Amino acid sequence: MKIQICSDLHLEFPQNREWLQANPLIPKAETLIIAGDTYYLDRDFSKLDFINKVSNDFKHVYLIPGNHEYYGGYDVSTALLSKQIDIKNNVHLINNKSVQIEDVNLIFSTLWSKIENNANEIKIGMNDFRLIKFKEEQFTINHYNTIHDKAFNFLSKEIKKDGKKVVITHHLPSEECNVNEFKGSLLNEAFCVDKTDFILNSDIDYWIYGHSHRNITDFKIGNTKMVTNQLGYIGLNEHQLFNYEKVIEIS
């Protein structure tokens, strides 16, 4: 089975929307997976030209929320739930939930990372803690870590199931997914949670991730192929290595 992948399209920004209208994805599979940071959850995804196009171009489209989905005011406490929002008949926003297509189990979760060090620096340096609300409260490090724990518990159970498995998260699941320029950053724990041993001890076929706005060559952790395809901010020229037709194949 072939799956087309991308992430970090950031359609909340007009420049990104205009870029993808002029430079659309090139359909190469029946299923498209978008690994987070597509649009604000408090806005109507179905009115986006991009969503209408991919709905026509693909049989199945699945999006997970990233962190930016909650910047518009949508309550991040919903990230504790298993959730599916049907944007169109074939376009679904999904979190902490699995879907089986053919003989492949697709396991969807934002994941979030785990903040154990540099909490003050991260709270000051990350917009998450200014722009996201947890119920009626300001988003805190404790809220963040609670959501991560819930997501990781979900993933831990799902990967024990038999069959072929593809995990889709927004946050980076291993330090090996990071680029050198970010390693050692005080903000690193807001982007990456090191689950390398967890991946090594699993039988996951593919792990799709996003969030860093940096594309690196596909690589393996044990038997799991780690893949990403992030657009990033057009205004910051982060899209140079984006692949408009990137596909993985599970055989």
C-alpha positions in Angstrom: 0.0 0.0 0.0 1.2 3.5 -0.9 0.7 6.5 1.4 1.5 10.1 0.5 2.8 12.2 3.4 3.4 15.8 4.3 3.1 18.1 7.3 3.5 21.7 8.6 1.6 23.3 5.8 0.6 26.2 8.0 -2.4 27.3 6.0 -3.2 29.9 8.7 -0.7 32.0 6.8 -1.9 33.5 3.4 1.6 33.1 2.0 1.5 29.4 2.6 -2.0 29.1 1.2 -1.0 31.0 -2.0 2.2 28.9 -2.4 0.3 25.6 -2.3 -2.3 26.9 -4.7 0.5 27.7 -7.2 2.5 24.6 -6.3 0.0 21.9 -5.3 0.7 18.4 -4.1 1.1 15.9 -6.9 -1.1 12.9 -6.1 0.8 9.6 -6.1 -1.2 7.5 -3.8 -4.8 6.9 -2.8 -4.2 7.9 0.9 -2.8 11.3 2.0 -1.5 11.7 5.6 -0.8 15.2 7.0 1.2 15.1 10.2 0.1 18.2 12.0 0.1 22.0 11.8 -2.3 22.4 9.0 -4.8 25.1 10.2 -6.5 26.4 13.4 -9.1 24.1 14.8 -11.5 26.9 15.6 -11.8 27.7 11.9 -13.6 25.9 9.1 -11.2 23.5 7.4 -13.8 22.7 4.8 -13.6 26.2 3.3 -10.0 25.9 2.5 -9.2 25.5 -1.2 -6.5 23.1 -0.3 -8.9 20.8 1.6 -11.3 20.8 -1.4 -8.5 19.9 -3.7 -7.0 17.0 -1.7 -10.6 15.7 -1.1 -10.9 15.4 -4.9 -7.4 14.1 -5.5 -7.2 11.4 -2.8 -9.5 8.6 -1.7 -8.6 9.0 2.0 -7.1 12.1 3.7 -6.1 12.0 7.4 -4.8 14.9 9.4 -3.5 15.0 12.9 -3.5 18.2 15.0 -0.1 19.7 15.7 0.4 22.3 18.4 -0.6 25.2 16.1 -4.1 23.8 15.6 -4.8 25.1 19.1 -3.5 28.6 18.6 -6.8 29.9 17.5 -8.5 29.3 20.8 -9.7 25.7 20.4 -9.4 23.9 23.8 -6.3 21.8 24.0 -7.8 19.7 26.8 -9.6 17.9 23.9 -6.2 16.4 23.0 -6.7 14.1 26.0 -9.5 12.4 24.1 -9.7 9.9 21.3 -11.2 12.1 18.6 -12.2 12.2 15.0 -13.6 15.2 13.2 -15.0 14.5 9.7 -14.1 17.6 7.7 -15.5 16.0 4.5 -16.7 12.5 3.7 -13.1 11.5 2.9 -11.1 14.0 5.0 -10.7 13.3 8.7 -8.9 15.1 11.5 -7.9 12.4 13.9 -6.1 12.1 17.2 -5.3 9.2 19.6 -7.2 6.9 17.3 -6.3 4.1 14.8 -7.7 3.3 11.4 -7.1 0.2 9.4 -6.8 0.4 5.6 -6.3 -2.9 3.9 -3.9 -4.7 6.1 -2.1 -1.7 7.6 -3.0 -0.2 11.0 -2.5 3.6 10.9 -1.9 4.9 14.5 -2.5 8.7 14.8 -1.5 10.9 17.7 0.0 14.4 18.1 2.2 12.8 20.8 3.5 16.1 22.1 6.9 15.9 23.8 7.9 15.7 27.5 9.3 18.8 29.2 11.5 17.8 32.2 14.3 20.4 32.0 14.5 24.0 31.1 10.8 24.6 31.8 11.2 28.3 32.4 13.1 28.9 29.2 10.6 26.8 27.2 7.6 28.6 28.8 9.1 31.9 27.8 10.4 30.8 24.4 7.4 28.9 23.0 4.2 30.5 21.8 2.3 27.4 23.0 2.3 28.8 26.5 0.9 32.2 25.4 -1.6 31.2 22.7 -3.0 27.9 23.8 -5.8 27.5 26.4 -6.5 24.4 28.5 -10.2 24.7 29.3 -10.3 28.3 30.5 -6.8 28.3 31.9 -3.5 29.3 30.3 -1.6 26.3 29.0 1.1 25.1 31.5 4.0 22.7 31.4 2.0 20.3 33.6 -0.9 20.4 31.1 1.6 19.8 28.3 3.2 16.7 30.0 -0.2 15.3 31.0 -1.3 15.4 27.3 2.0 13.7 26.3 1.5 10.9 28.9 -2.0 10.2 27.6 -0.8 10.1 24.0 2.1 7.9 24.8 -0.1 5.5 26.7 -2.3 5.3 23.7 0.6 4.6 21.3 2.1 2.0 23.7 -1.1 0.0 23.6 -1.7 0.3 19.9 1.7 -0.9 18.8 1.2 -4.2 20.6 -1.5 -5.2 18.1 -0.7 -7.6 15.3 -0.1 -6.6 11.8 1.7 -3.9 9.8 1.8 -0.5 11.6 2.4 3.1 10.6 2.6 5.6 13.5 1.9 9.2 12.7 2.9 12.0 15.2 3.5 15.7 15.0 6.3 15.9 17.5 9.7 14.3 16.9 9.9 10.8 18.6 13.7 10.6 18.7 16.7 12.8 19.1 17.9 11.1 15.9 15.1 13.0 14.0 16.6 16.3 15.0 19.0 18.4 12.9 22.4 19.4 14.3 21.4 23.1 14.5 18.7 22.3 17.1 20.6 19.7 19.1 21.5 21.2 22.5 18.9 24.0 22.2 17.2 25.0 25.5 13.9 24.6 23.6 14.6 21.2 22.3 12.2 19.4 24.7 9.3 21.3 23.3 10.0 19.7 19.9 11.4 16.3 20.5 10.8 13.4 23.0 13.4 10.7 22.9 11.5 7.4 22.5 14.4 5.7 20.6 14.4 2.6 22.9 10.6 2.4 22.6 11.0 2.3 18.8 13.9 -0.1 18.8 11.7 -2.6 20.9 8.7 -2.2 18.6 7.7 -3.7 15.3 6.5 -0.5 13.7 7.0 -0.4 10.0 7.0 3.4 9.5 7.0 6.4 11.8 5.9 9.7 10.2 6.6 13.0 12.1 6.8 16.7 11.6 7.1 19.9 13.7 10.8 20.9 13.3 10.4 22.5 9.8 13.5 20.7 8.8 13.5 17.7 6.3 16.2 15.1 6.7 16.9 11.9 4.7 14.8 8.9 5.7 16.6 6.6 8.1 15.9 3.6 10.3 15.8 3.1 14.0 15.9 -0.7 14.3 13.4 -1.9 11.8 11.3 1.2 11.8 11.8 3.7 8.9 11.6 7.3 10.1 10.1 9.7 7.5 9.2 13.3 7.3 8.1 15.8 4.7 7.6 19.3 6.1 6.7 22.5 4.2 7.4 25.0 7.0 7.1 28.7 6.7 7.3 30.0 3.1 8.2 33.4 4.3 11.3 32.0 6.1 12.3 29.9 3.0 11.9 26.6 4.9 10.2 24.8 2.0 13.2 24.2 -0.2 13.5 20.5 0.6 9.7 19.8 0.6 8.7 16.9 -1.7 5.3 17.5 -3.4 4.9 13.8 -4.2 6.6 12.0 -1.3 5.2 8.5 -0.8 6.0 5.6 1.5 5.1 2.0 0.5 4.2 -0.7 3.0 4.5 -4.2 1.5 
